[in-house]
Amino acid sequence: MQSNTAPTPRRWIGVLASRWPTAVAIALTYLSMSSGSPLSEEVRSLAQVLPALPLLYLVVAKLGRPALSWPVLGVGMVIIFGTRLLDLVAPSTVLLALALVVLVWGAIDGHLRRPGEFRIQALGMIGFGVLALAGLAVVPEVGRYVIGAAWLLHGVWDFVYLRRGTVVARSYAEWCGVLDVLIAIELIFLV
């Protein structure tokens, strides 16, 4: 006896609704794909935004509230777009300064000395921050691979936390992981 396994429209809607973070990440990547700008601008732009990725994890780990992942992302986007609009200081400078504030806060209140998620996120912030600065310091032809690797590594970071279900909201980890990997692929192979 053969069962009817053909997907129904209702089933597809359920699948799409449960994978909305992936759909949003794909749509955003498609909309933001290389706009024909020179390689140096593309690399610089993605390097400037890179510190936002681990900063969100660091802030949410410090607050201990995964439900704040999306609101913290909103604040981060305002900071990134605001600094770009004002054009007074690079977004990476502001993001790294904020990371320093959160790290000092964690050191003062003891979170940095205790084993746990905050300490792991602090190490991630430092590592990804170094990669962002390295990508900005080298010539764009090399920087694209450094920054591409950093975005790819952060995508892996996201998927680890999606699997673990800790630190950030699962929907955020899925969205960010897909977005990071697609941006890495674009930067390394398509630009």
PyRosetta script that sets phi, psi and omega in degrees:
from pyrosetta import init, pose_from_sequence

init()
pose = pose_from_sequence("MQSNTAPTPRRWIGVLASRWPTAVAIALTYLSMSSGSPLSEEVRSLAQVLPALPLLYLVVAKLGRPALSWPVLGVGMVIIFGTRLLDLVAPSTVLLALALVVLVWGAIDGHLRRPGEFRIQALGMIGFGVLALAGLAVVPEVGRYVIGAAWLLHGVWDFVYLRRGTVVARSYAEWCGVLDVLIAIELIFLV")
pose.set_psi(1, 128.7)
pose.set_omega(1, -176.6)
pose.set_phi(2, -103.3)
pose.set_psi(2, 131.6)
pose.set_omega(2, 179.9)
pose.set_phi(3, -93.0)
pose.set_psi(3, 154.6)
pose.set_omega(3, 178.3)
pose.set_phi(4, -83.2)
pose.set_psi(4, 104.2)
pose.set_omega(4, -178.3)
pose.set_phi(5, -103.9)
pose.set_psi(5, 9.5)
pose.set_omega(5, 179.0)
pose.set_phi(6, -65.7)
pose.set_psi(6, 132.6)
pose.set_omega(6, -179.1)
pose.set_phi(7, -66.3)
pose.set_psi(7, 135.6)
pose.set_omega(7, 176.9)
pose.set_phi(8, -91.2)
pose.set_psi(8, 160.6)
pose.set_omega(8, 177.6)
pose.set_phi(9, -56.7)
pose.set_psi(9, -37.6)
pose.set_omega(9, 179.7)
pose.set_phi(10, -63.7)
pose.set_psi(10, -39.3)
pose.set_omega(10, 178.8)
pose.set_phi(11, -65.4)
pose.set_psi(11, -43.0)
pose.set_omega(11, 178.5)
pose.set_phi(12, -61.7)
pose.set_psi(12, -40.2)
pose.set_omega(12, 178.2)
pose.set_phi(13, -62.5)
pose.set_psi(13, -41.3)
pose.set_omega(13, 178.0)
pose.set_phi(14, -62.9)
pose.set_psi(14, -42.6)
pose.set_omega(14, 179.0)
pose.set_phi(15, -64.3)
pose.set_psi(15, -46.9)
pose.set_omega(15, -179.8)
pose.set_phi(16, -64.5)
pose.set_psi(16, -38.8)
pose.set_omega(16, 179.6)
pose.set_phi(17, -65.2)
pose.set_psi(17, -36.0)
pose.set_omega(17, -179.9)
pose.set_phi(18, -77.5)
pose.set_psi(18, -18.0)
pose.set_omega(18, -179.7)
pose.set_phi(19, -109.6)
pose.set_psi(19, 25.8)
pose.set_omega(19, -178.1)
pose.set_phi(20, -57.5)
pose.set_psi(20, -36.6)
pose.set_omega(20, 179.0)
pose.set_phi(21, -61.6)
pose.set_psi(21, -37.7)
pose.set_omega(21, 177.8)
pose.set_phi(22, -66.0)
pose.set_psi(22, -44.4)
pose.set_omega(22, -179.6)
pose.set_phi(23, -61.5)
pose.set_psi(23, -43.0)
pose.set_omega(23, 179.0)
pose.set_phi(24, -65.0)
pose.set_psi(24, -40.9)
pose.set_omega(24, 179.3)
pose.set_phi(25, -63.2)
pose.set_psi(25, -43.4)
pose.set_omega(25, 178.9)
pose.set_phi(26, -63.4)
pose.set_psi(26, -44.6)
pose.set_omega(26, 179.7)
pose.set_phi(27, -62.4)
pose.set_psi(27, -44.5)
pose.set_omega(27, 179.3)
pose.set_phi(28, -63.4)
pose.set_psi(28, -40.7)
pose.set_omega(28, 179.3)
pose.set_phi(29, -64.4)
pose.set_psi(29, -42.6)
pose.set_omega(29, 179.6)
pose.set_phi(30, -62.1)
pose.set_psi(30, -43.9)
pose.set_omega(30, -179.1)
pose.set_phi(31, -67.7)
pose.set_psi(31, -29.9)
pose.set_omega(31, -175.4)
pose.set_phi(32, -101.9)
pose.set_psi(32, 6.3)
pose.set_omega(32, -178.7)
pose.set_phi(33, -56.6)
pose.set_psi(33, 151.5)
pose.set_omega(33, -175.1)
pose.set_phi(34, -31.2)
pose.set_psi(34, 120.6)
pose.set_omega(34, -176.9)
pose.set_phi(35, -92.5)
pose.set_psi(35, 21.2)
pose.set_omega(35, -179.8)
pose.set_phi(36, 83.4)
pose.set_psi(36, 7.1)
pose.set_omega(36, 178.6)
pose.set_phi(37, -73.2)
pose.set_psi(37, 154.9)
pose.set_omega(37, -179.9)
pose.set_phi(38, -59.4)
pose.set_psi(38, 154.4)
pose.set_omega(38, -178.6)
pose.set_phi(39, -54.8)
pose.set_psi(39, -41.7)
pose.set_omega(39, -177.1)
pose.set_phi(40, -61.6)
pose.set_psi(40, -38.5)
pose.set_omega(40, 178.7)
pose.set_phi(41, -68.9)
pose.set_psi(41, -41.2)
pose.set_omega(41, 179.8)
pose.set_phi(42, -62.8)
pose.set_psi(42, -47.4)
pose.set_omega(42, -179.7)
pose.set_phi(43, -63.4)
pose.set_psi(43, -46.4)
pose.set_omega(43, -178.9)
pose.set_phi(44, -61.5)
pose.set_psi(44, -43.7)
pose.set_omega(44, -179.2)
pose.set_phi(45, -62.5)
pose.set_psi(45, -46.2)
pose.set_omega(45, -179.2)
pose.set_phi(46, -71.3)
pose.set_psi(46, -30.9)
pose.set_omega(46, 175.7)
pose.set_phi(47, -69.5)
pose.set_psi(47, -36.7)
pose.set_omega(47, -179.9)
pose.set_phi(48, -65.6)
pose.set_psi(48, -33.1)
pose.set_omega(48, -177.2)
pose.set_phi(49, -87.2)
pose.set_psi(49, -23.7)
pose.set_omega(49, -175.6)
pose.set_phi(50, -49.3)
pose.set_psi(50, -43.4)
pose.set_omega(50, -179.5)
pose.set_phi(51, -61.1)
pose.set_psi(51, -19.9)
pose.set_omega(51, 178.4)
pose.set_phi(52, -65.1)
pose.set_psi(52, -29.6)
pose.set_omega(52, -176.3)
pose.set_phi(53, -63.9)
pose.set_psi(53, -56.7)
pose.set_omega(53, 179.0)
pose.set_phi(54, -74.7)
pose.set_psi(54, -23.9)
pose.set_omega(54, 178.9)
pose.set_phi(55, -62.1)
pose.set_psi(55, -40.5)
pose.set_omega(55, 179.3)
pose.set_phi(56, -61.5)
pose.set_psi(56, -44.9)
pose.set_omega(56, 177.8)
pose.set_phi(57, -60.8)
pose.set_psi(57, -42.6)
pose.set_omega(57, -178.9)
pose.set_phi(58, -61.7)
pose.set_psi(58, -47.6)
pose.set_omega(58, -179.0)
pose.set_phi(59, -64.2)
pose.set_psi(59, -46.3)
pose.set_omega(59, -178.1)
pose.set_phi(60, -66.3)
pose.set_psi(60, -38.0)
pose.set_omega(60, 176.2)
pose.set_phi(61, -64.5)
pose.set_psi(61, -39.1)
pose.set_omega(61, 179.1)
pose.set_phi(62, -64.2)
pose.set_psi(62, -42.4)
pose.set_omega(62, -179.1)
pose.set_phi(63, -76.6)
pose.set_psi(63, -22.9)
pose.set_omega(63, 179.4)
pose.set_phi(64, 68.6)
pose.set_psi(64, 27.9)
pose.set_omega(64, -176.6)
pose.set_phi(65, -135.2)
pose.set_psi(65, 90.9)
pose.set_omega(65, -179.5)
pose.set_phi(66, -54.7)
pose.set_psi(66, -29.3)
pose.set_omega(66, -179.6)
pose.set_phi(67, -62.7)
pose.set_psi(67, -16.7)
pose.set_omega(67, 179.1)
pose.set_phi(68, -85.2)
pose.set_psi(68, 2.7)
pose.set_omega(68, -177.8)
pose.set_phi(69, -54.9)
pose.set_psi(69, -50.5)
pose.set_omega(69, -177.3)
pose.set_phi(70, -69.6)
pose.set_psi(70, -44.3)
pose.set_omega(70, 175.4)
pose.set_phi(71, -60.6)
pose.set_psi(71, -39.4)
pose.set_omega(71, 177.9)
pose.set_phi(72, -64.4)
pose.set_psi(72, -37.6)
pose.set_omega(72, 175.4)
pose.set_phi(73, -60.5)
pose.set_psi(73, -43.0)
pose.set_omega(73, 178.6)
pose.set_phi(74, -59.3)
pose.set_psi(74, -44.0)
pose.set_omega(74, 177.8)
pose.set_phi(75, -63.1)
pose.set_psi(75, -42.2)
pose.set_omega(75, 178.6)
pose.set_phi(76, -61.4)
pose.set_psi(76, -40.3)
pose.set_omega(76, 179.0)
pose.set_phi(77, -65.4)
pose.set_psi(77, -39.6)
pose.set_omega(77, 176.9)
pose.set_phi(78, -61.4)
pose.set_psi(78, -42.6)
pose.set_omega(78, 179.1)
pose.set_phi(79, -63.0)
pose.set_psi(79, -46.9)
pose.set_omega(79, -178.3)
pose.set_phi(80, -63.4)
pose.set_psi(80, -51.0)
pose.set_omega(80, -178.3)
pose.set_phi(81, -67.6)
pose.set_psi(81, -36.6)
pose.set_omega(81, 178.4)
pose.set_phi(82, -63.9)
pose.set_psi(82, -44.6)
pose.set_omega(82, 179.5)
pose.set_phi(83, -67.5)
pose.set_psi(83, -34.8)
pose.set_omega(83, 177.0)
pose.set_phi(84, -68.9)
pose.set_psi(84, -39.8)
pose.set_omega(84, -179.1)
pose.set_phi(85, -67.1)
pose.set_psi(85, -44.5)
pose.set_omega(85, 179.9)
pose.set_phi(86, -72.3)
pose.set_psi(86, -30.1)
pose.set_omega(86, 177.5)
pose.set_phi(87, 53.9)
pose.set_psi(87, 36.5)
pose.set_omega(87, 177.3)
pose.set_phi(88, -96.4)
pose.set_psi(88, -34.1)
pose.set_omega(88, -177.9)
pose.set_phi(89, -147.1)
pose.set_psi(89, 149.5)
pose.set_omega(89, -179.1)
pose.set_phi(90, -66.6)
pose.set_psi(90, 142.1)
pose.set_omega(90, 177.4)
pose.set_phi(91, -54.9)
pose.set_psi(91, -38.4)
pose.set_omega(91, -178.8)
pose.set_phi(92, -62.4)
pose.set_psi(92, -33.9)
pose.set_omega(92, 178.7)
pose.set_phi(93, -64.3)
pose.set_psi(93, -45.5)
pose.set_omega(93, 179.5)
pose.set_phi(94, -66.0)
pose.set_psi(94, -44.2)
pose.set_omega(94, -178.8)
pose.set_phi(95, -64.3)
pose.set_psi(95, -42.9)
pose.set_omega(95, 179.1)
pose.set_phi(96, -68.5)
pose.set_psi(96, -34.5)
pose.set_omega(96, 176.2)
pose.set_phi(97, -65.5)
pose.set_psi(97, -42.2)
pose.set_omega(97, 176.6)
pose.set_phi(98, -62.7)
pose.set_psi(98, -39.9)
pose.set_omega(98, 177.3)
pose.set_phi(99, -61.3)
pose.set_psi(99, -40.8)
pose.set_omega(99, 178.6)
pose.set_phi(100, -61.9)
pose.set_psi(100, -41.5)
pose.set_omega(100, 178.3)
pose.set_phi(101, -61.0)
pose.set_psi(101, -45.7)
pose.set_omega(101, -179.2)
pose.set_phi(102, -66.2)
pose.set_psi(102, -39.5)
pose.set_omega(102, 178.4)
pose.set_phi(103, -64.5)
pose.set_psi(103, -42.2)
pose.set_omega(103, 177.7)
pose.set_phi(104, -64.9)
pose.set_psi(104, -43.3)
pose.set_omega(104, 176.5)
pose.set_phi(105, -56.3)
pose.set_psi(105, -45.9)
pose.set_omega(105, 178.9)
pose.set_phi(106, -65.4)
pose.set_psi(106, -32.9)
pose.set_omega(106, 177.8)
pose.set_phi(107, -71.1)
pose.set_psi(107, -41.4)
pose.set_omega(107, -178.6)
pose.set_phi(108, -66.1)
pose.set_psi(108, -43.5)
pose.set_omega(108, -177.1)
pose.set_phi(109, -88.9)
pose.set_psi(109, 3.9)
pose.set_omega(109, 173.1)
pose.set_phi(110, 92.7)
pose.set_psi(110, -6.3)
pose.set_omega(110, -179.9)
pose.set_phi(111, -61.0)
pose.set_psi(111, -33.5)
pose.set_omega(111, -176.5)
pose.set_phi(112, -71.8)
pose.set_psi(112, -27.3)
pose.set_omega(112, -179.3)
pose.set_phi(113, -82.7)
pose.set_psi(113, -21.8)
pose.set_omega(113, -177.8)
pose.set_phi(114, -90.2)
pose.set_psi(114, 141.3)
pose.set_omega(114, 174.0)
pose.set_phi(115, -64.4)
pose.set_psi(115, 148.6)
pose.set_omega(115, 178.3)
pose.set_phi(116, 148.7)
pose.set_psi(116, -172.9)
pose.set_omega(116, -175.0)
pose.set_phi(117, -62.1)
pose.set_psi(117, -38.5)
pose.set_omega(117, -177.6)
pose.set_phi(118, -62.0)
pose.set_psi(118, -42.6)
pose.set_omega(118, 179.8)
pose.set_phi(119, -63.4)
pose.set_psi(119, -41.7)
pose.set_omega(119, 177.8)
pose.set_phi(120, -61.9)
pose.set_psi(120, -43.7)
pose.set_omega(120, -179.7)
pose.set_phi(121, -67.7)
pose.set_psi(121, -32.4)
pose.set_omega(121, 176.6)
pose.set_phi(122, -63.9)
pose.set_psi(122, -43.1)
pose.set_omega(122, 177.1)
pose.set_phi(123, -63.9)
pose.set_psi(123, -41.2)
pose.set_omega(123, 176.6)
pose.set_phi(124, -61.9)
pose.set_psi(124, -41.8)
pose.set_omega(124, 178.6)
pose.set_phi(125, -60.2)
pose.set_psi(125, -44.6)
pose.set_omega(125, -179.7)
pose.set_phi(126, -64.7)
pose.set_psi(126, -46.2)
pose.set_omega(126, -178.7)
pose.set_phi(127, -62.5)
pose.set_psi(127, -48.8)
pose.set_omega(127, 179.9)
pose.set_phi(128, -69.9)
pose.set_psi(128, -32.2)
pose.set_omega(128, 175.1)
pose.set_phi(129, -62.8)
pose.set_psi(129, -42.4)
pose.set_omega(129, 177.4)
pose.set_phi(130, -62.9)
pose.set_psi(130, -42.9)
pose.set_omega(130, 178.5)
pose.set_phi(131, -62.7)
pose.set_psi(131, -39.6)
pose.set_omega(131, 178.1)
pose.set_phi(132, -63.1)
pose.set_psi(132, -45.9)
pose.set_omega(132, 179.3)
pose.set_phi(133, -65.1)
pose.set_psi(133, -39.3)
pose.set_omega(133, 178.1)
pose.set_phi(134, -63.2)
pose.set_psi(134, -42.5)
pose.set_omega(134, 178.8)
pose.set_phi(135, -63.6)
pose.set_psi(135, -31.7)
pose.set_omega(135, 177.0)
pose.set_phi(136, -78.0)
pose.set_psi(136, -26.0)
pose.set_omega(136, -174.0)
pose.set_phi(137, -83.0)
pose.set_psi(137, -24.7)
pose.set_omega(137, -176.5)
pose.set_phi(138, -95.5)
pose.set_psi(138, 169.8)
pose.set_omega(138, 178.9)
pose.set_phi(139, -64.2)
pose.set_psi(139, 149.4)
pose.set_omega(139, -174.9)
pose.set_phi(140, -55.7)
pose.set_psi(140, -33.5)
pose.set_omega(140, -179.2)
pose.set_phi(141, -64.2)
pose.set_psi(141, -32.9)
pose.set_omega(141, 176.4)
pose.set_phi(142, -88.4)
pose.set_psi(142, -39.2)
pose.set_omega(142, -178.8)
pose.set_phi(143, -57.3)
pose.set_psi(143, -35.3)
pose.set_omega(143, 180.0)
pose.set_phi(144, -59.1)
pose.set_psi(144, -36.7)
pose.set_omega(144, -179.9)
pose.set_phi(145, -76.8)
pose.set_psi(145, -36.6)
pose.set_omega(145, 176.9)
pose.set_phi(146, -65.1)
pose.set_psi(146, -49.2)
pose.set_omega(146, -179.0)
pose.set_phi(147, -68.4)
pose.set_psi(147, -40.3)
pose.set_omega(147, 176.8)
pose.set_phi(148, -60.0)
pose.set_psi(148, -43.6)
pose.set_omega(148, 177.9)
pose.set_phi(149, -63.6)
pose.set_psi(149, -39.7)
pose.set_omega(149, 179.6)
pose.set_phi(150, -63.9)
pose.set_psi(150, -44.8)
pose.set_omega(150, 178.0)
pose.set_phi(151, -63.3)
pose.set_psi(151, -40.5)
pose.set_omega(151, 178.5)
pose.set_phi(152, -64.3)
pose.set_psi(152, -44.7)
pose.set_omega(152, 178.1)
pose.set_phi(153, -61.8)
pose.set_psi(153, -37.7)
pose.set_omega(153, 178.1)
pose.set_phi(154, -68.9)
pose.set_psi(154, -32.8)
pose.set_omega(154, 174.1)
pose.set_phi(155, -60.6)
pose.set_psi(155, -42.2)
pose.set_omega(155, 175.9)
pose.set_phi(156, -62.1)
pose.set_psi(156, -44.1)
pose.set_omega(156, 177.1)
pose.set_phi(157, -53.8)
pose.set_psi(157, -47.0)
pose.set_omega(157, 179.4)
pose.set_phi(158, -59.8)
pose.set_psi(158, -45.1)
pose.set_omega(158, -176.9)
pose.set_phi(159, -68.2)
pose.set_psi(159, -31.5)
pose.set_omega(159, 174.2)
pose.set_phi(160, -62.4)
pose.set_psi(160, -44.1)
pose.set_omega(160, -179.1)
pose.set_phi(161, -75.7)
pose.set_psi(161, -26.3)
pose.set_omega(161, 172.5)
pose.set_phi(162, -65.1)
pose.set_psi(162, -45.6)
pose.set_omega(162, 179.4)
pose.set_phi(163, -63.8)
pose.set_psi(163, -43.6)
pose.set_omega(163, -178.6)
pose.set_phi(164, -73.5)
pose.set_psi(164, -28.1)
pose.set_omega(164, -178.1)
pose.set_phi(165, 69.2)
pose.set_psi(165, 30.7)
pose.set_omega(165, -179.3)
pose.set_phi(166, -123.4)
pose.set_psi(166, 170.9)
pose.set_omega(166, 177.2)
pose.set_phi(167, 68.4)
pose.set_psi(167, -66.4)
pose.set_omega(167, -177.5)
pose.set_phi(168, -113.2)
pose.set_psi(168, 167.1)
pose.set_omega(168, 176.2)
pose.set_phi(169, -61.7)
pose.set_psi(169, 141.3)
pose.set_omega(169, -179.3)
pose.set_phi(170, -58.8)
pose.set_psi(170, -38.7)
pose.set_omega(170, 179.5)
pose.set_phi(171, -63.0)
pose.set_psi(171, -38.5)
pose.set_omega(171, 177.8)
pose.set_phi(172, -66.5)
pose.set_psi(172, -45.3)
pose.set_omega(172, -179.4)
pose.set_phi(173, -60.1)
pose.set_psi(173, -41.1)
pose.set_omega(173, 178.1)
pose.set_phi(174, -64.2)
pose.set_psi(174, -50.4)
pose.set_omega(174, -179.2)
pose.set_phi(175, -58.0)
pose.set_psi(175, -50.3)
pose.set_omega(175, -176.3)
pose.set_phi(176, -66.3)
pose.set_psi(176, -39.8)
pose.set_omega(176, 179.2)
pose.set_phi(177, -61.5)
pose.set_psi(177, -47.3)
pose.set_omega(177, 179.2)
pose.set_phi(178, -64.3)
pose.set_psi(178, -46.2)
pose.set_omega(178, 179.6)
pose.set_phi(179, -59.5)
pose.set_psi(179, -46.7)
pose.set_omega(179, -178.2)
pose.set_phi(180, -61.1)
pose.set_psi(180, -44.9)
pose.set_omega(180, -178.9)
pose.set_phi(181, -65.6)
pose.set_psi(181, -42.8)
pose.set_omega(181, 179.9)
pose.set_phi(182, -65.4)
pose.set_psi(182, -39.5)
pose.set_omega(182, 177.5)
pose.set_phi(183, -65.7)
pose.set_psi(183, -40.3)
pose.set_omega(183, 178.0)
pose.set_phi(184, -61.2)
pose.set_psi(184, -45.3)
pose.set_omega(184, 179.2)
pose.set_phi(185, -61.5)
pose.set_psi(185, -44.5)
pose.set_omega(185, 178.1)
pose.set_phi(186, -59.5)
pose.set_psi(186, -47.2)
pose.set_omega(186, -176.3)
pose.set_phi(187, -67.0)
pose.set_psi(187, -42.6)
pose.set_omega(187, -175.7)
pose.set_phi(188, -78.3)
pose.set_psi(188, -39.4)
pose.set_omega(188, -170.9)
pose.set_phi(189, -110.5)
pose.set_psi(189, -25.8)
pose.set_omega(189, -170.2)
pose.set_phi(190, -108.3)
pose.set_psi(190, -20.6)
pose.set_omega(190, -175.8)
pose.set_phi(191, -71.8)
pose.dump_pdb("model.pdb")
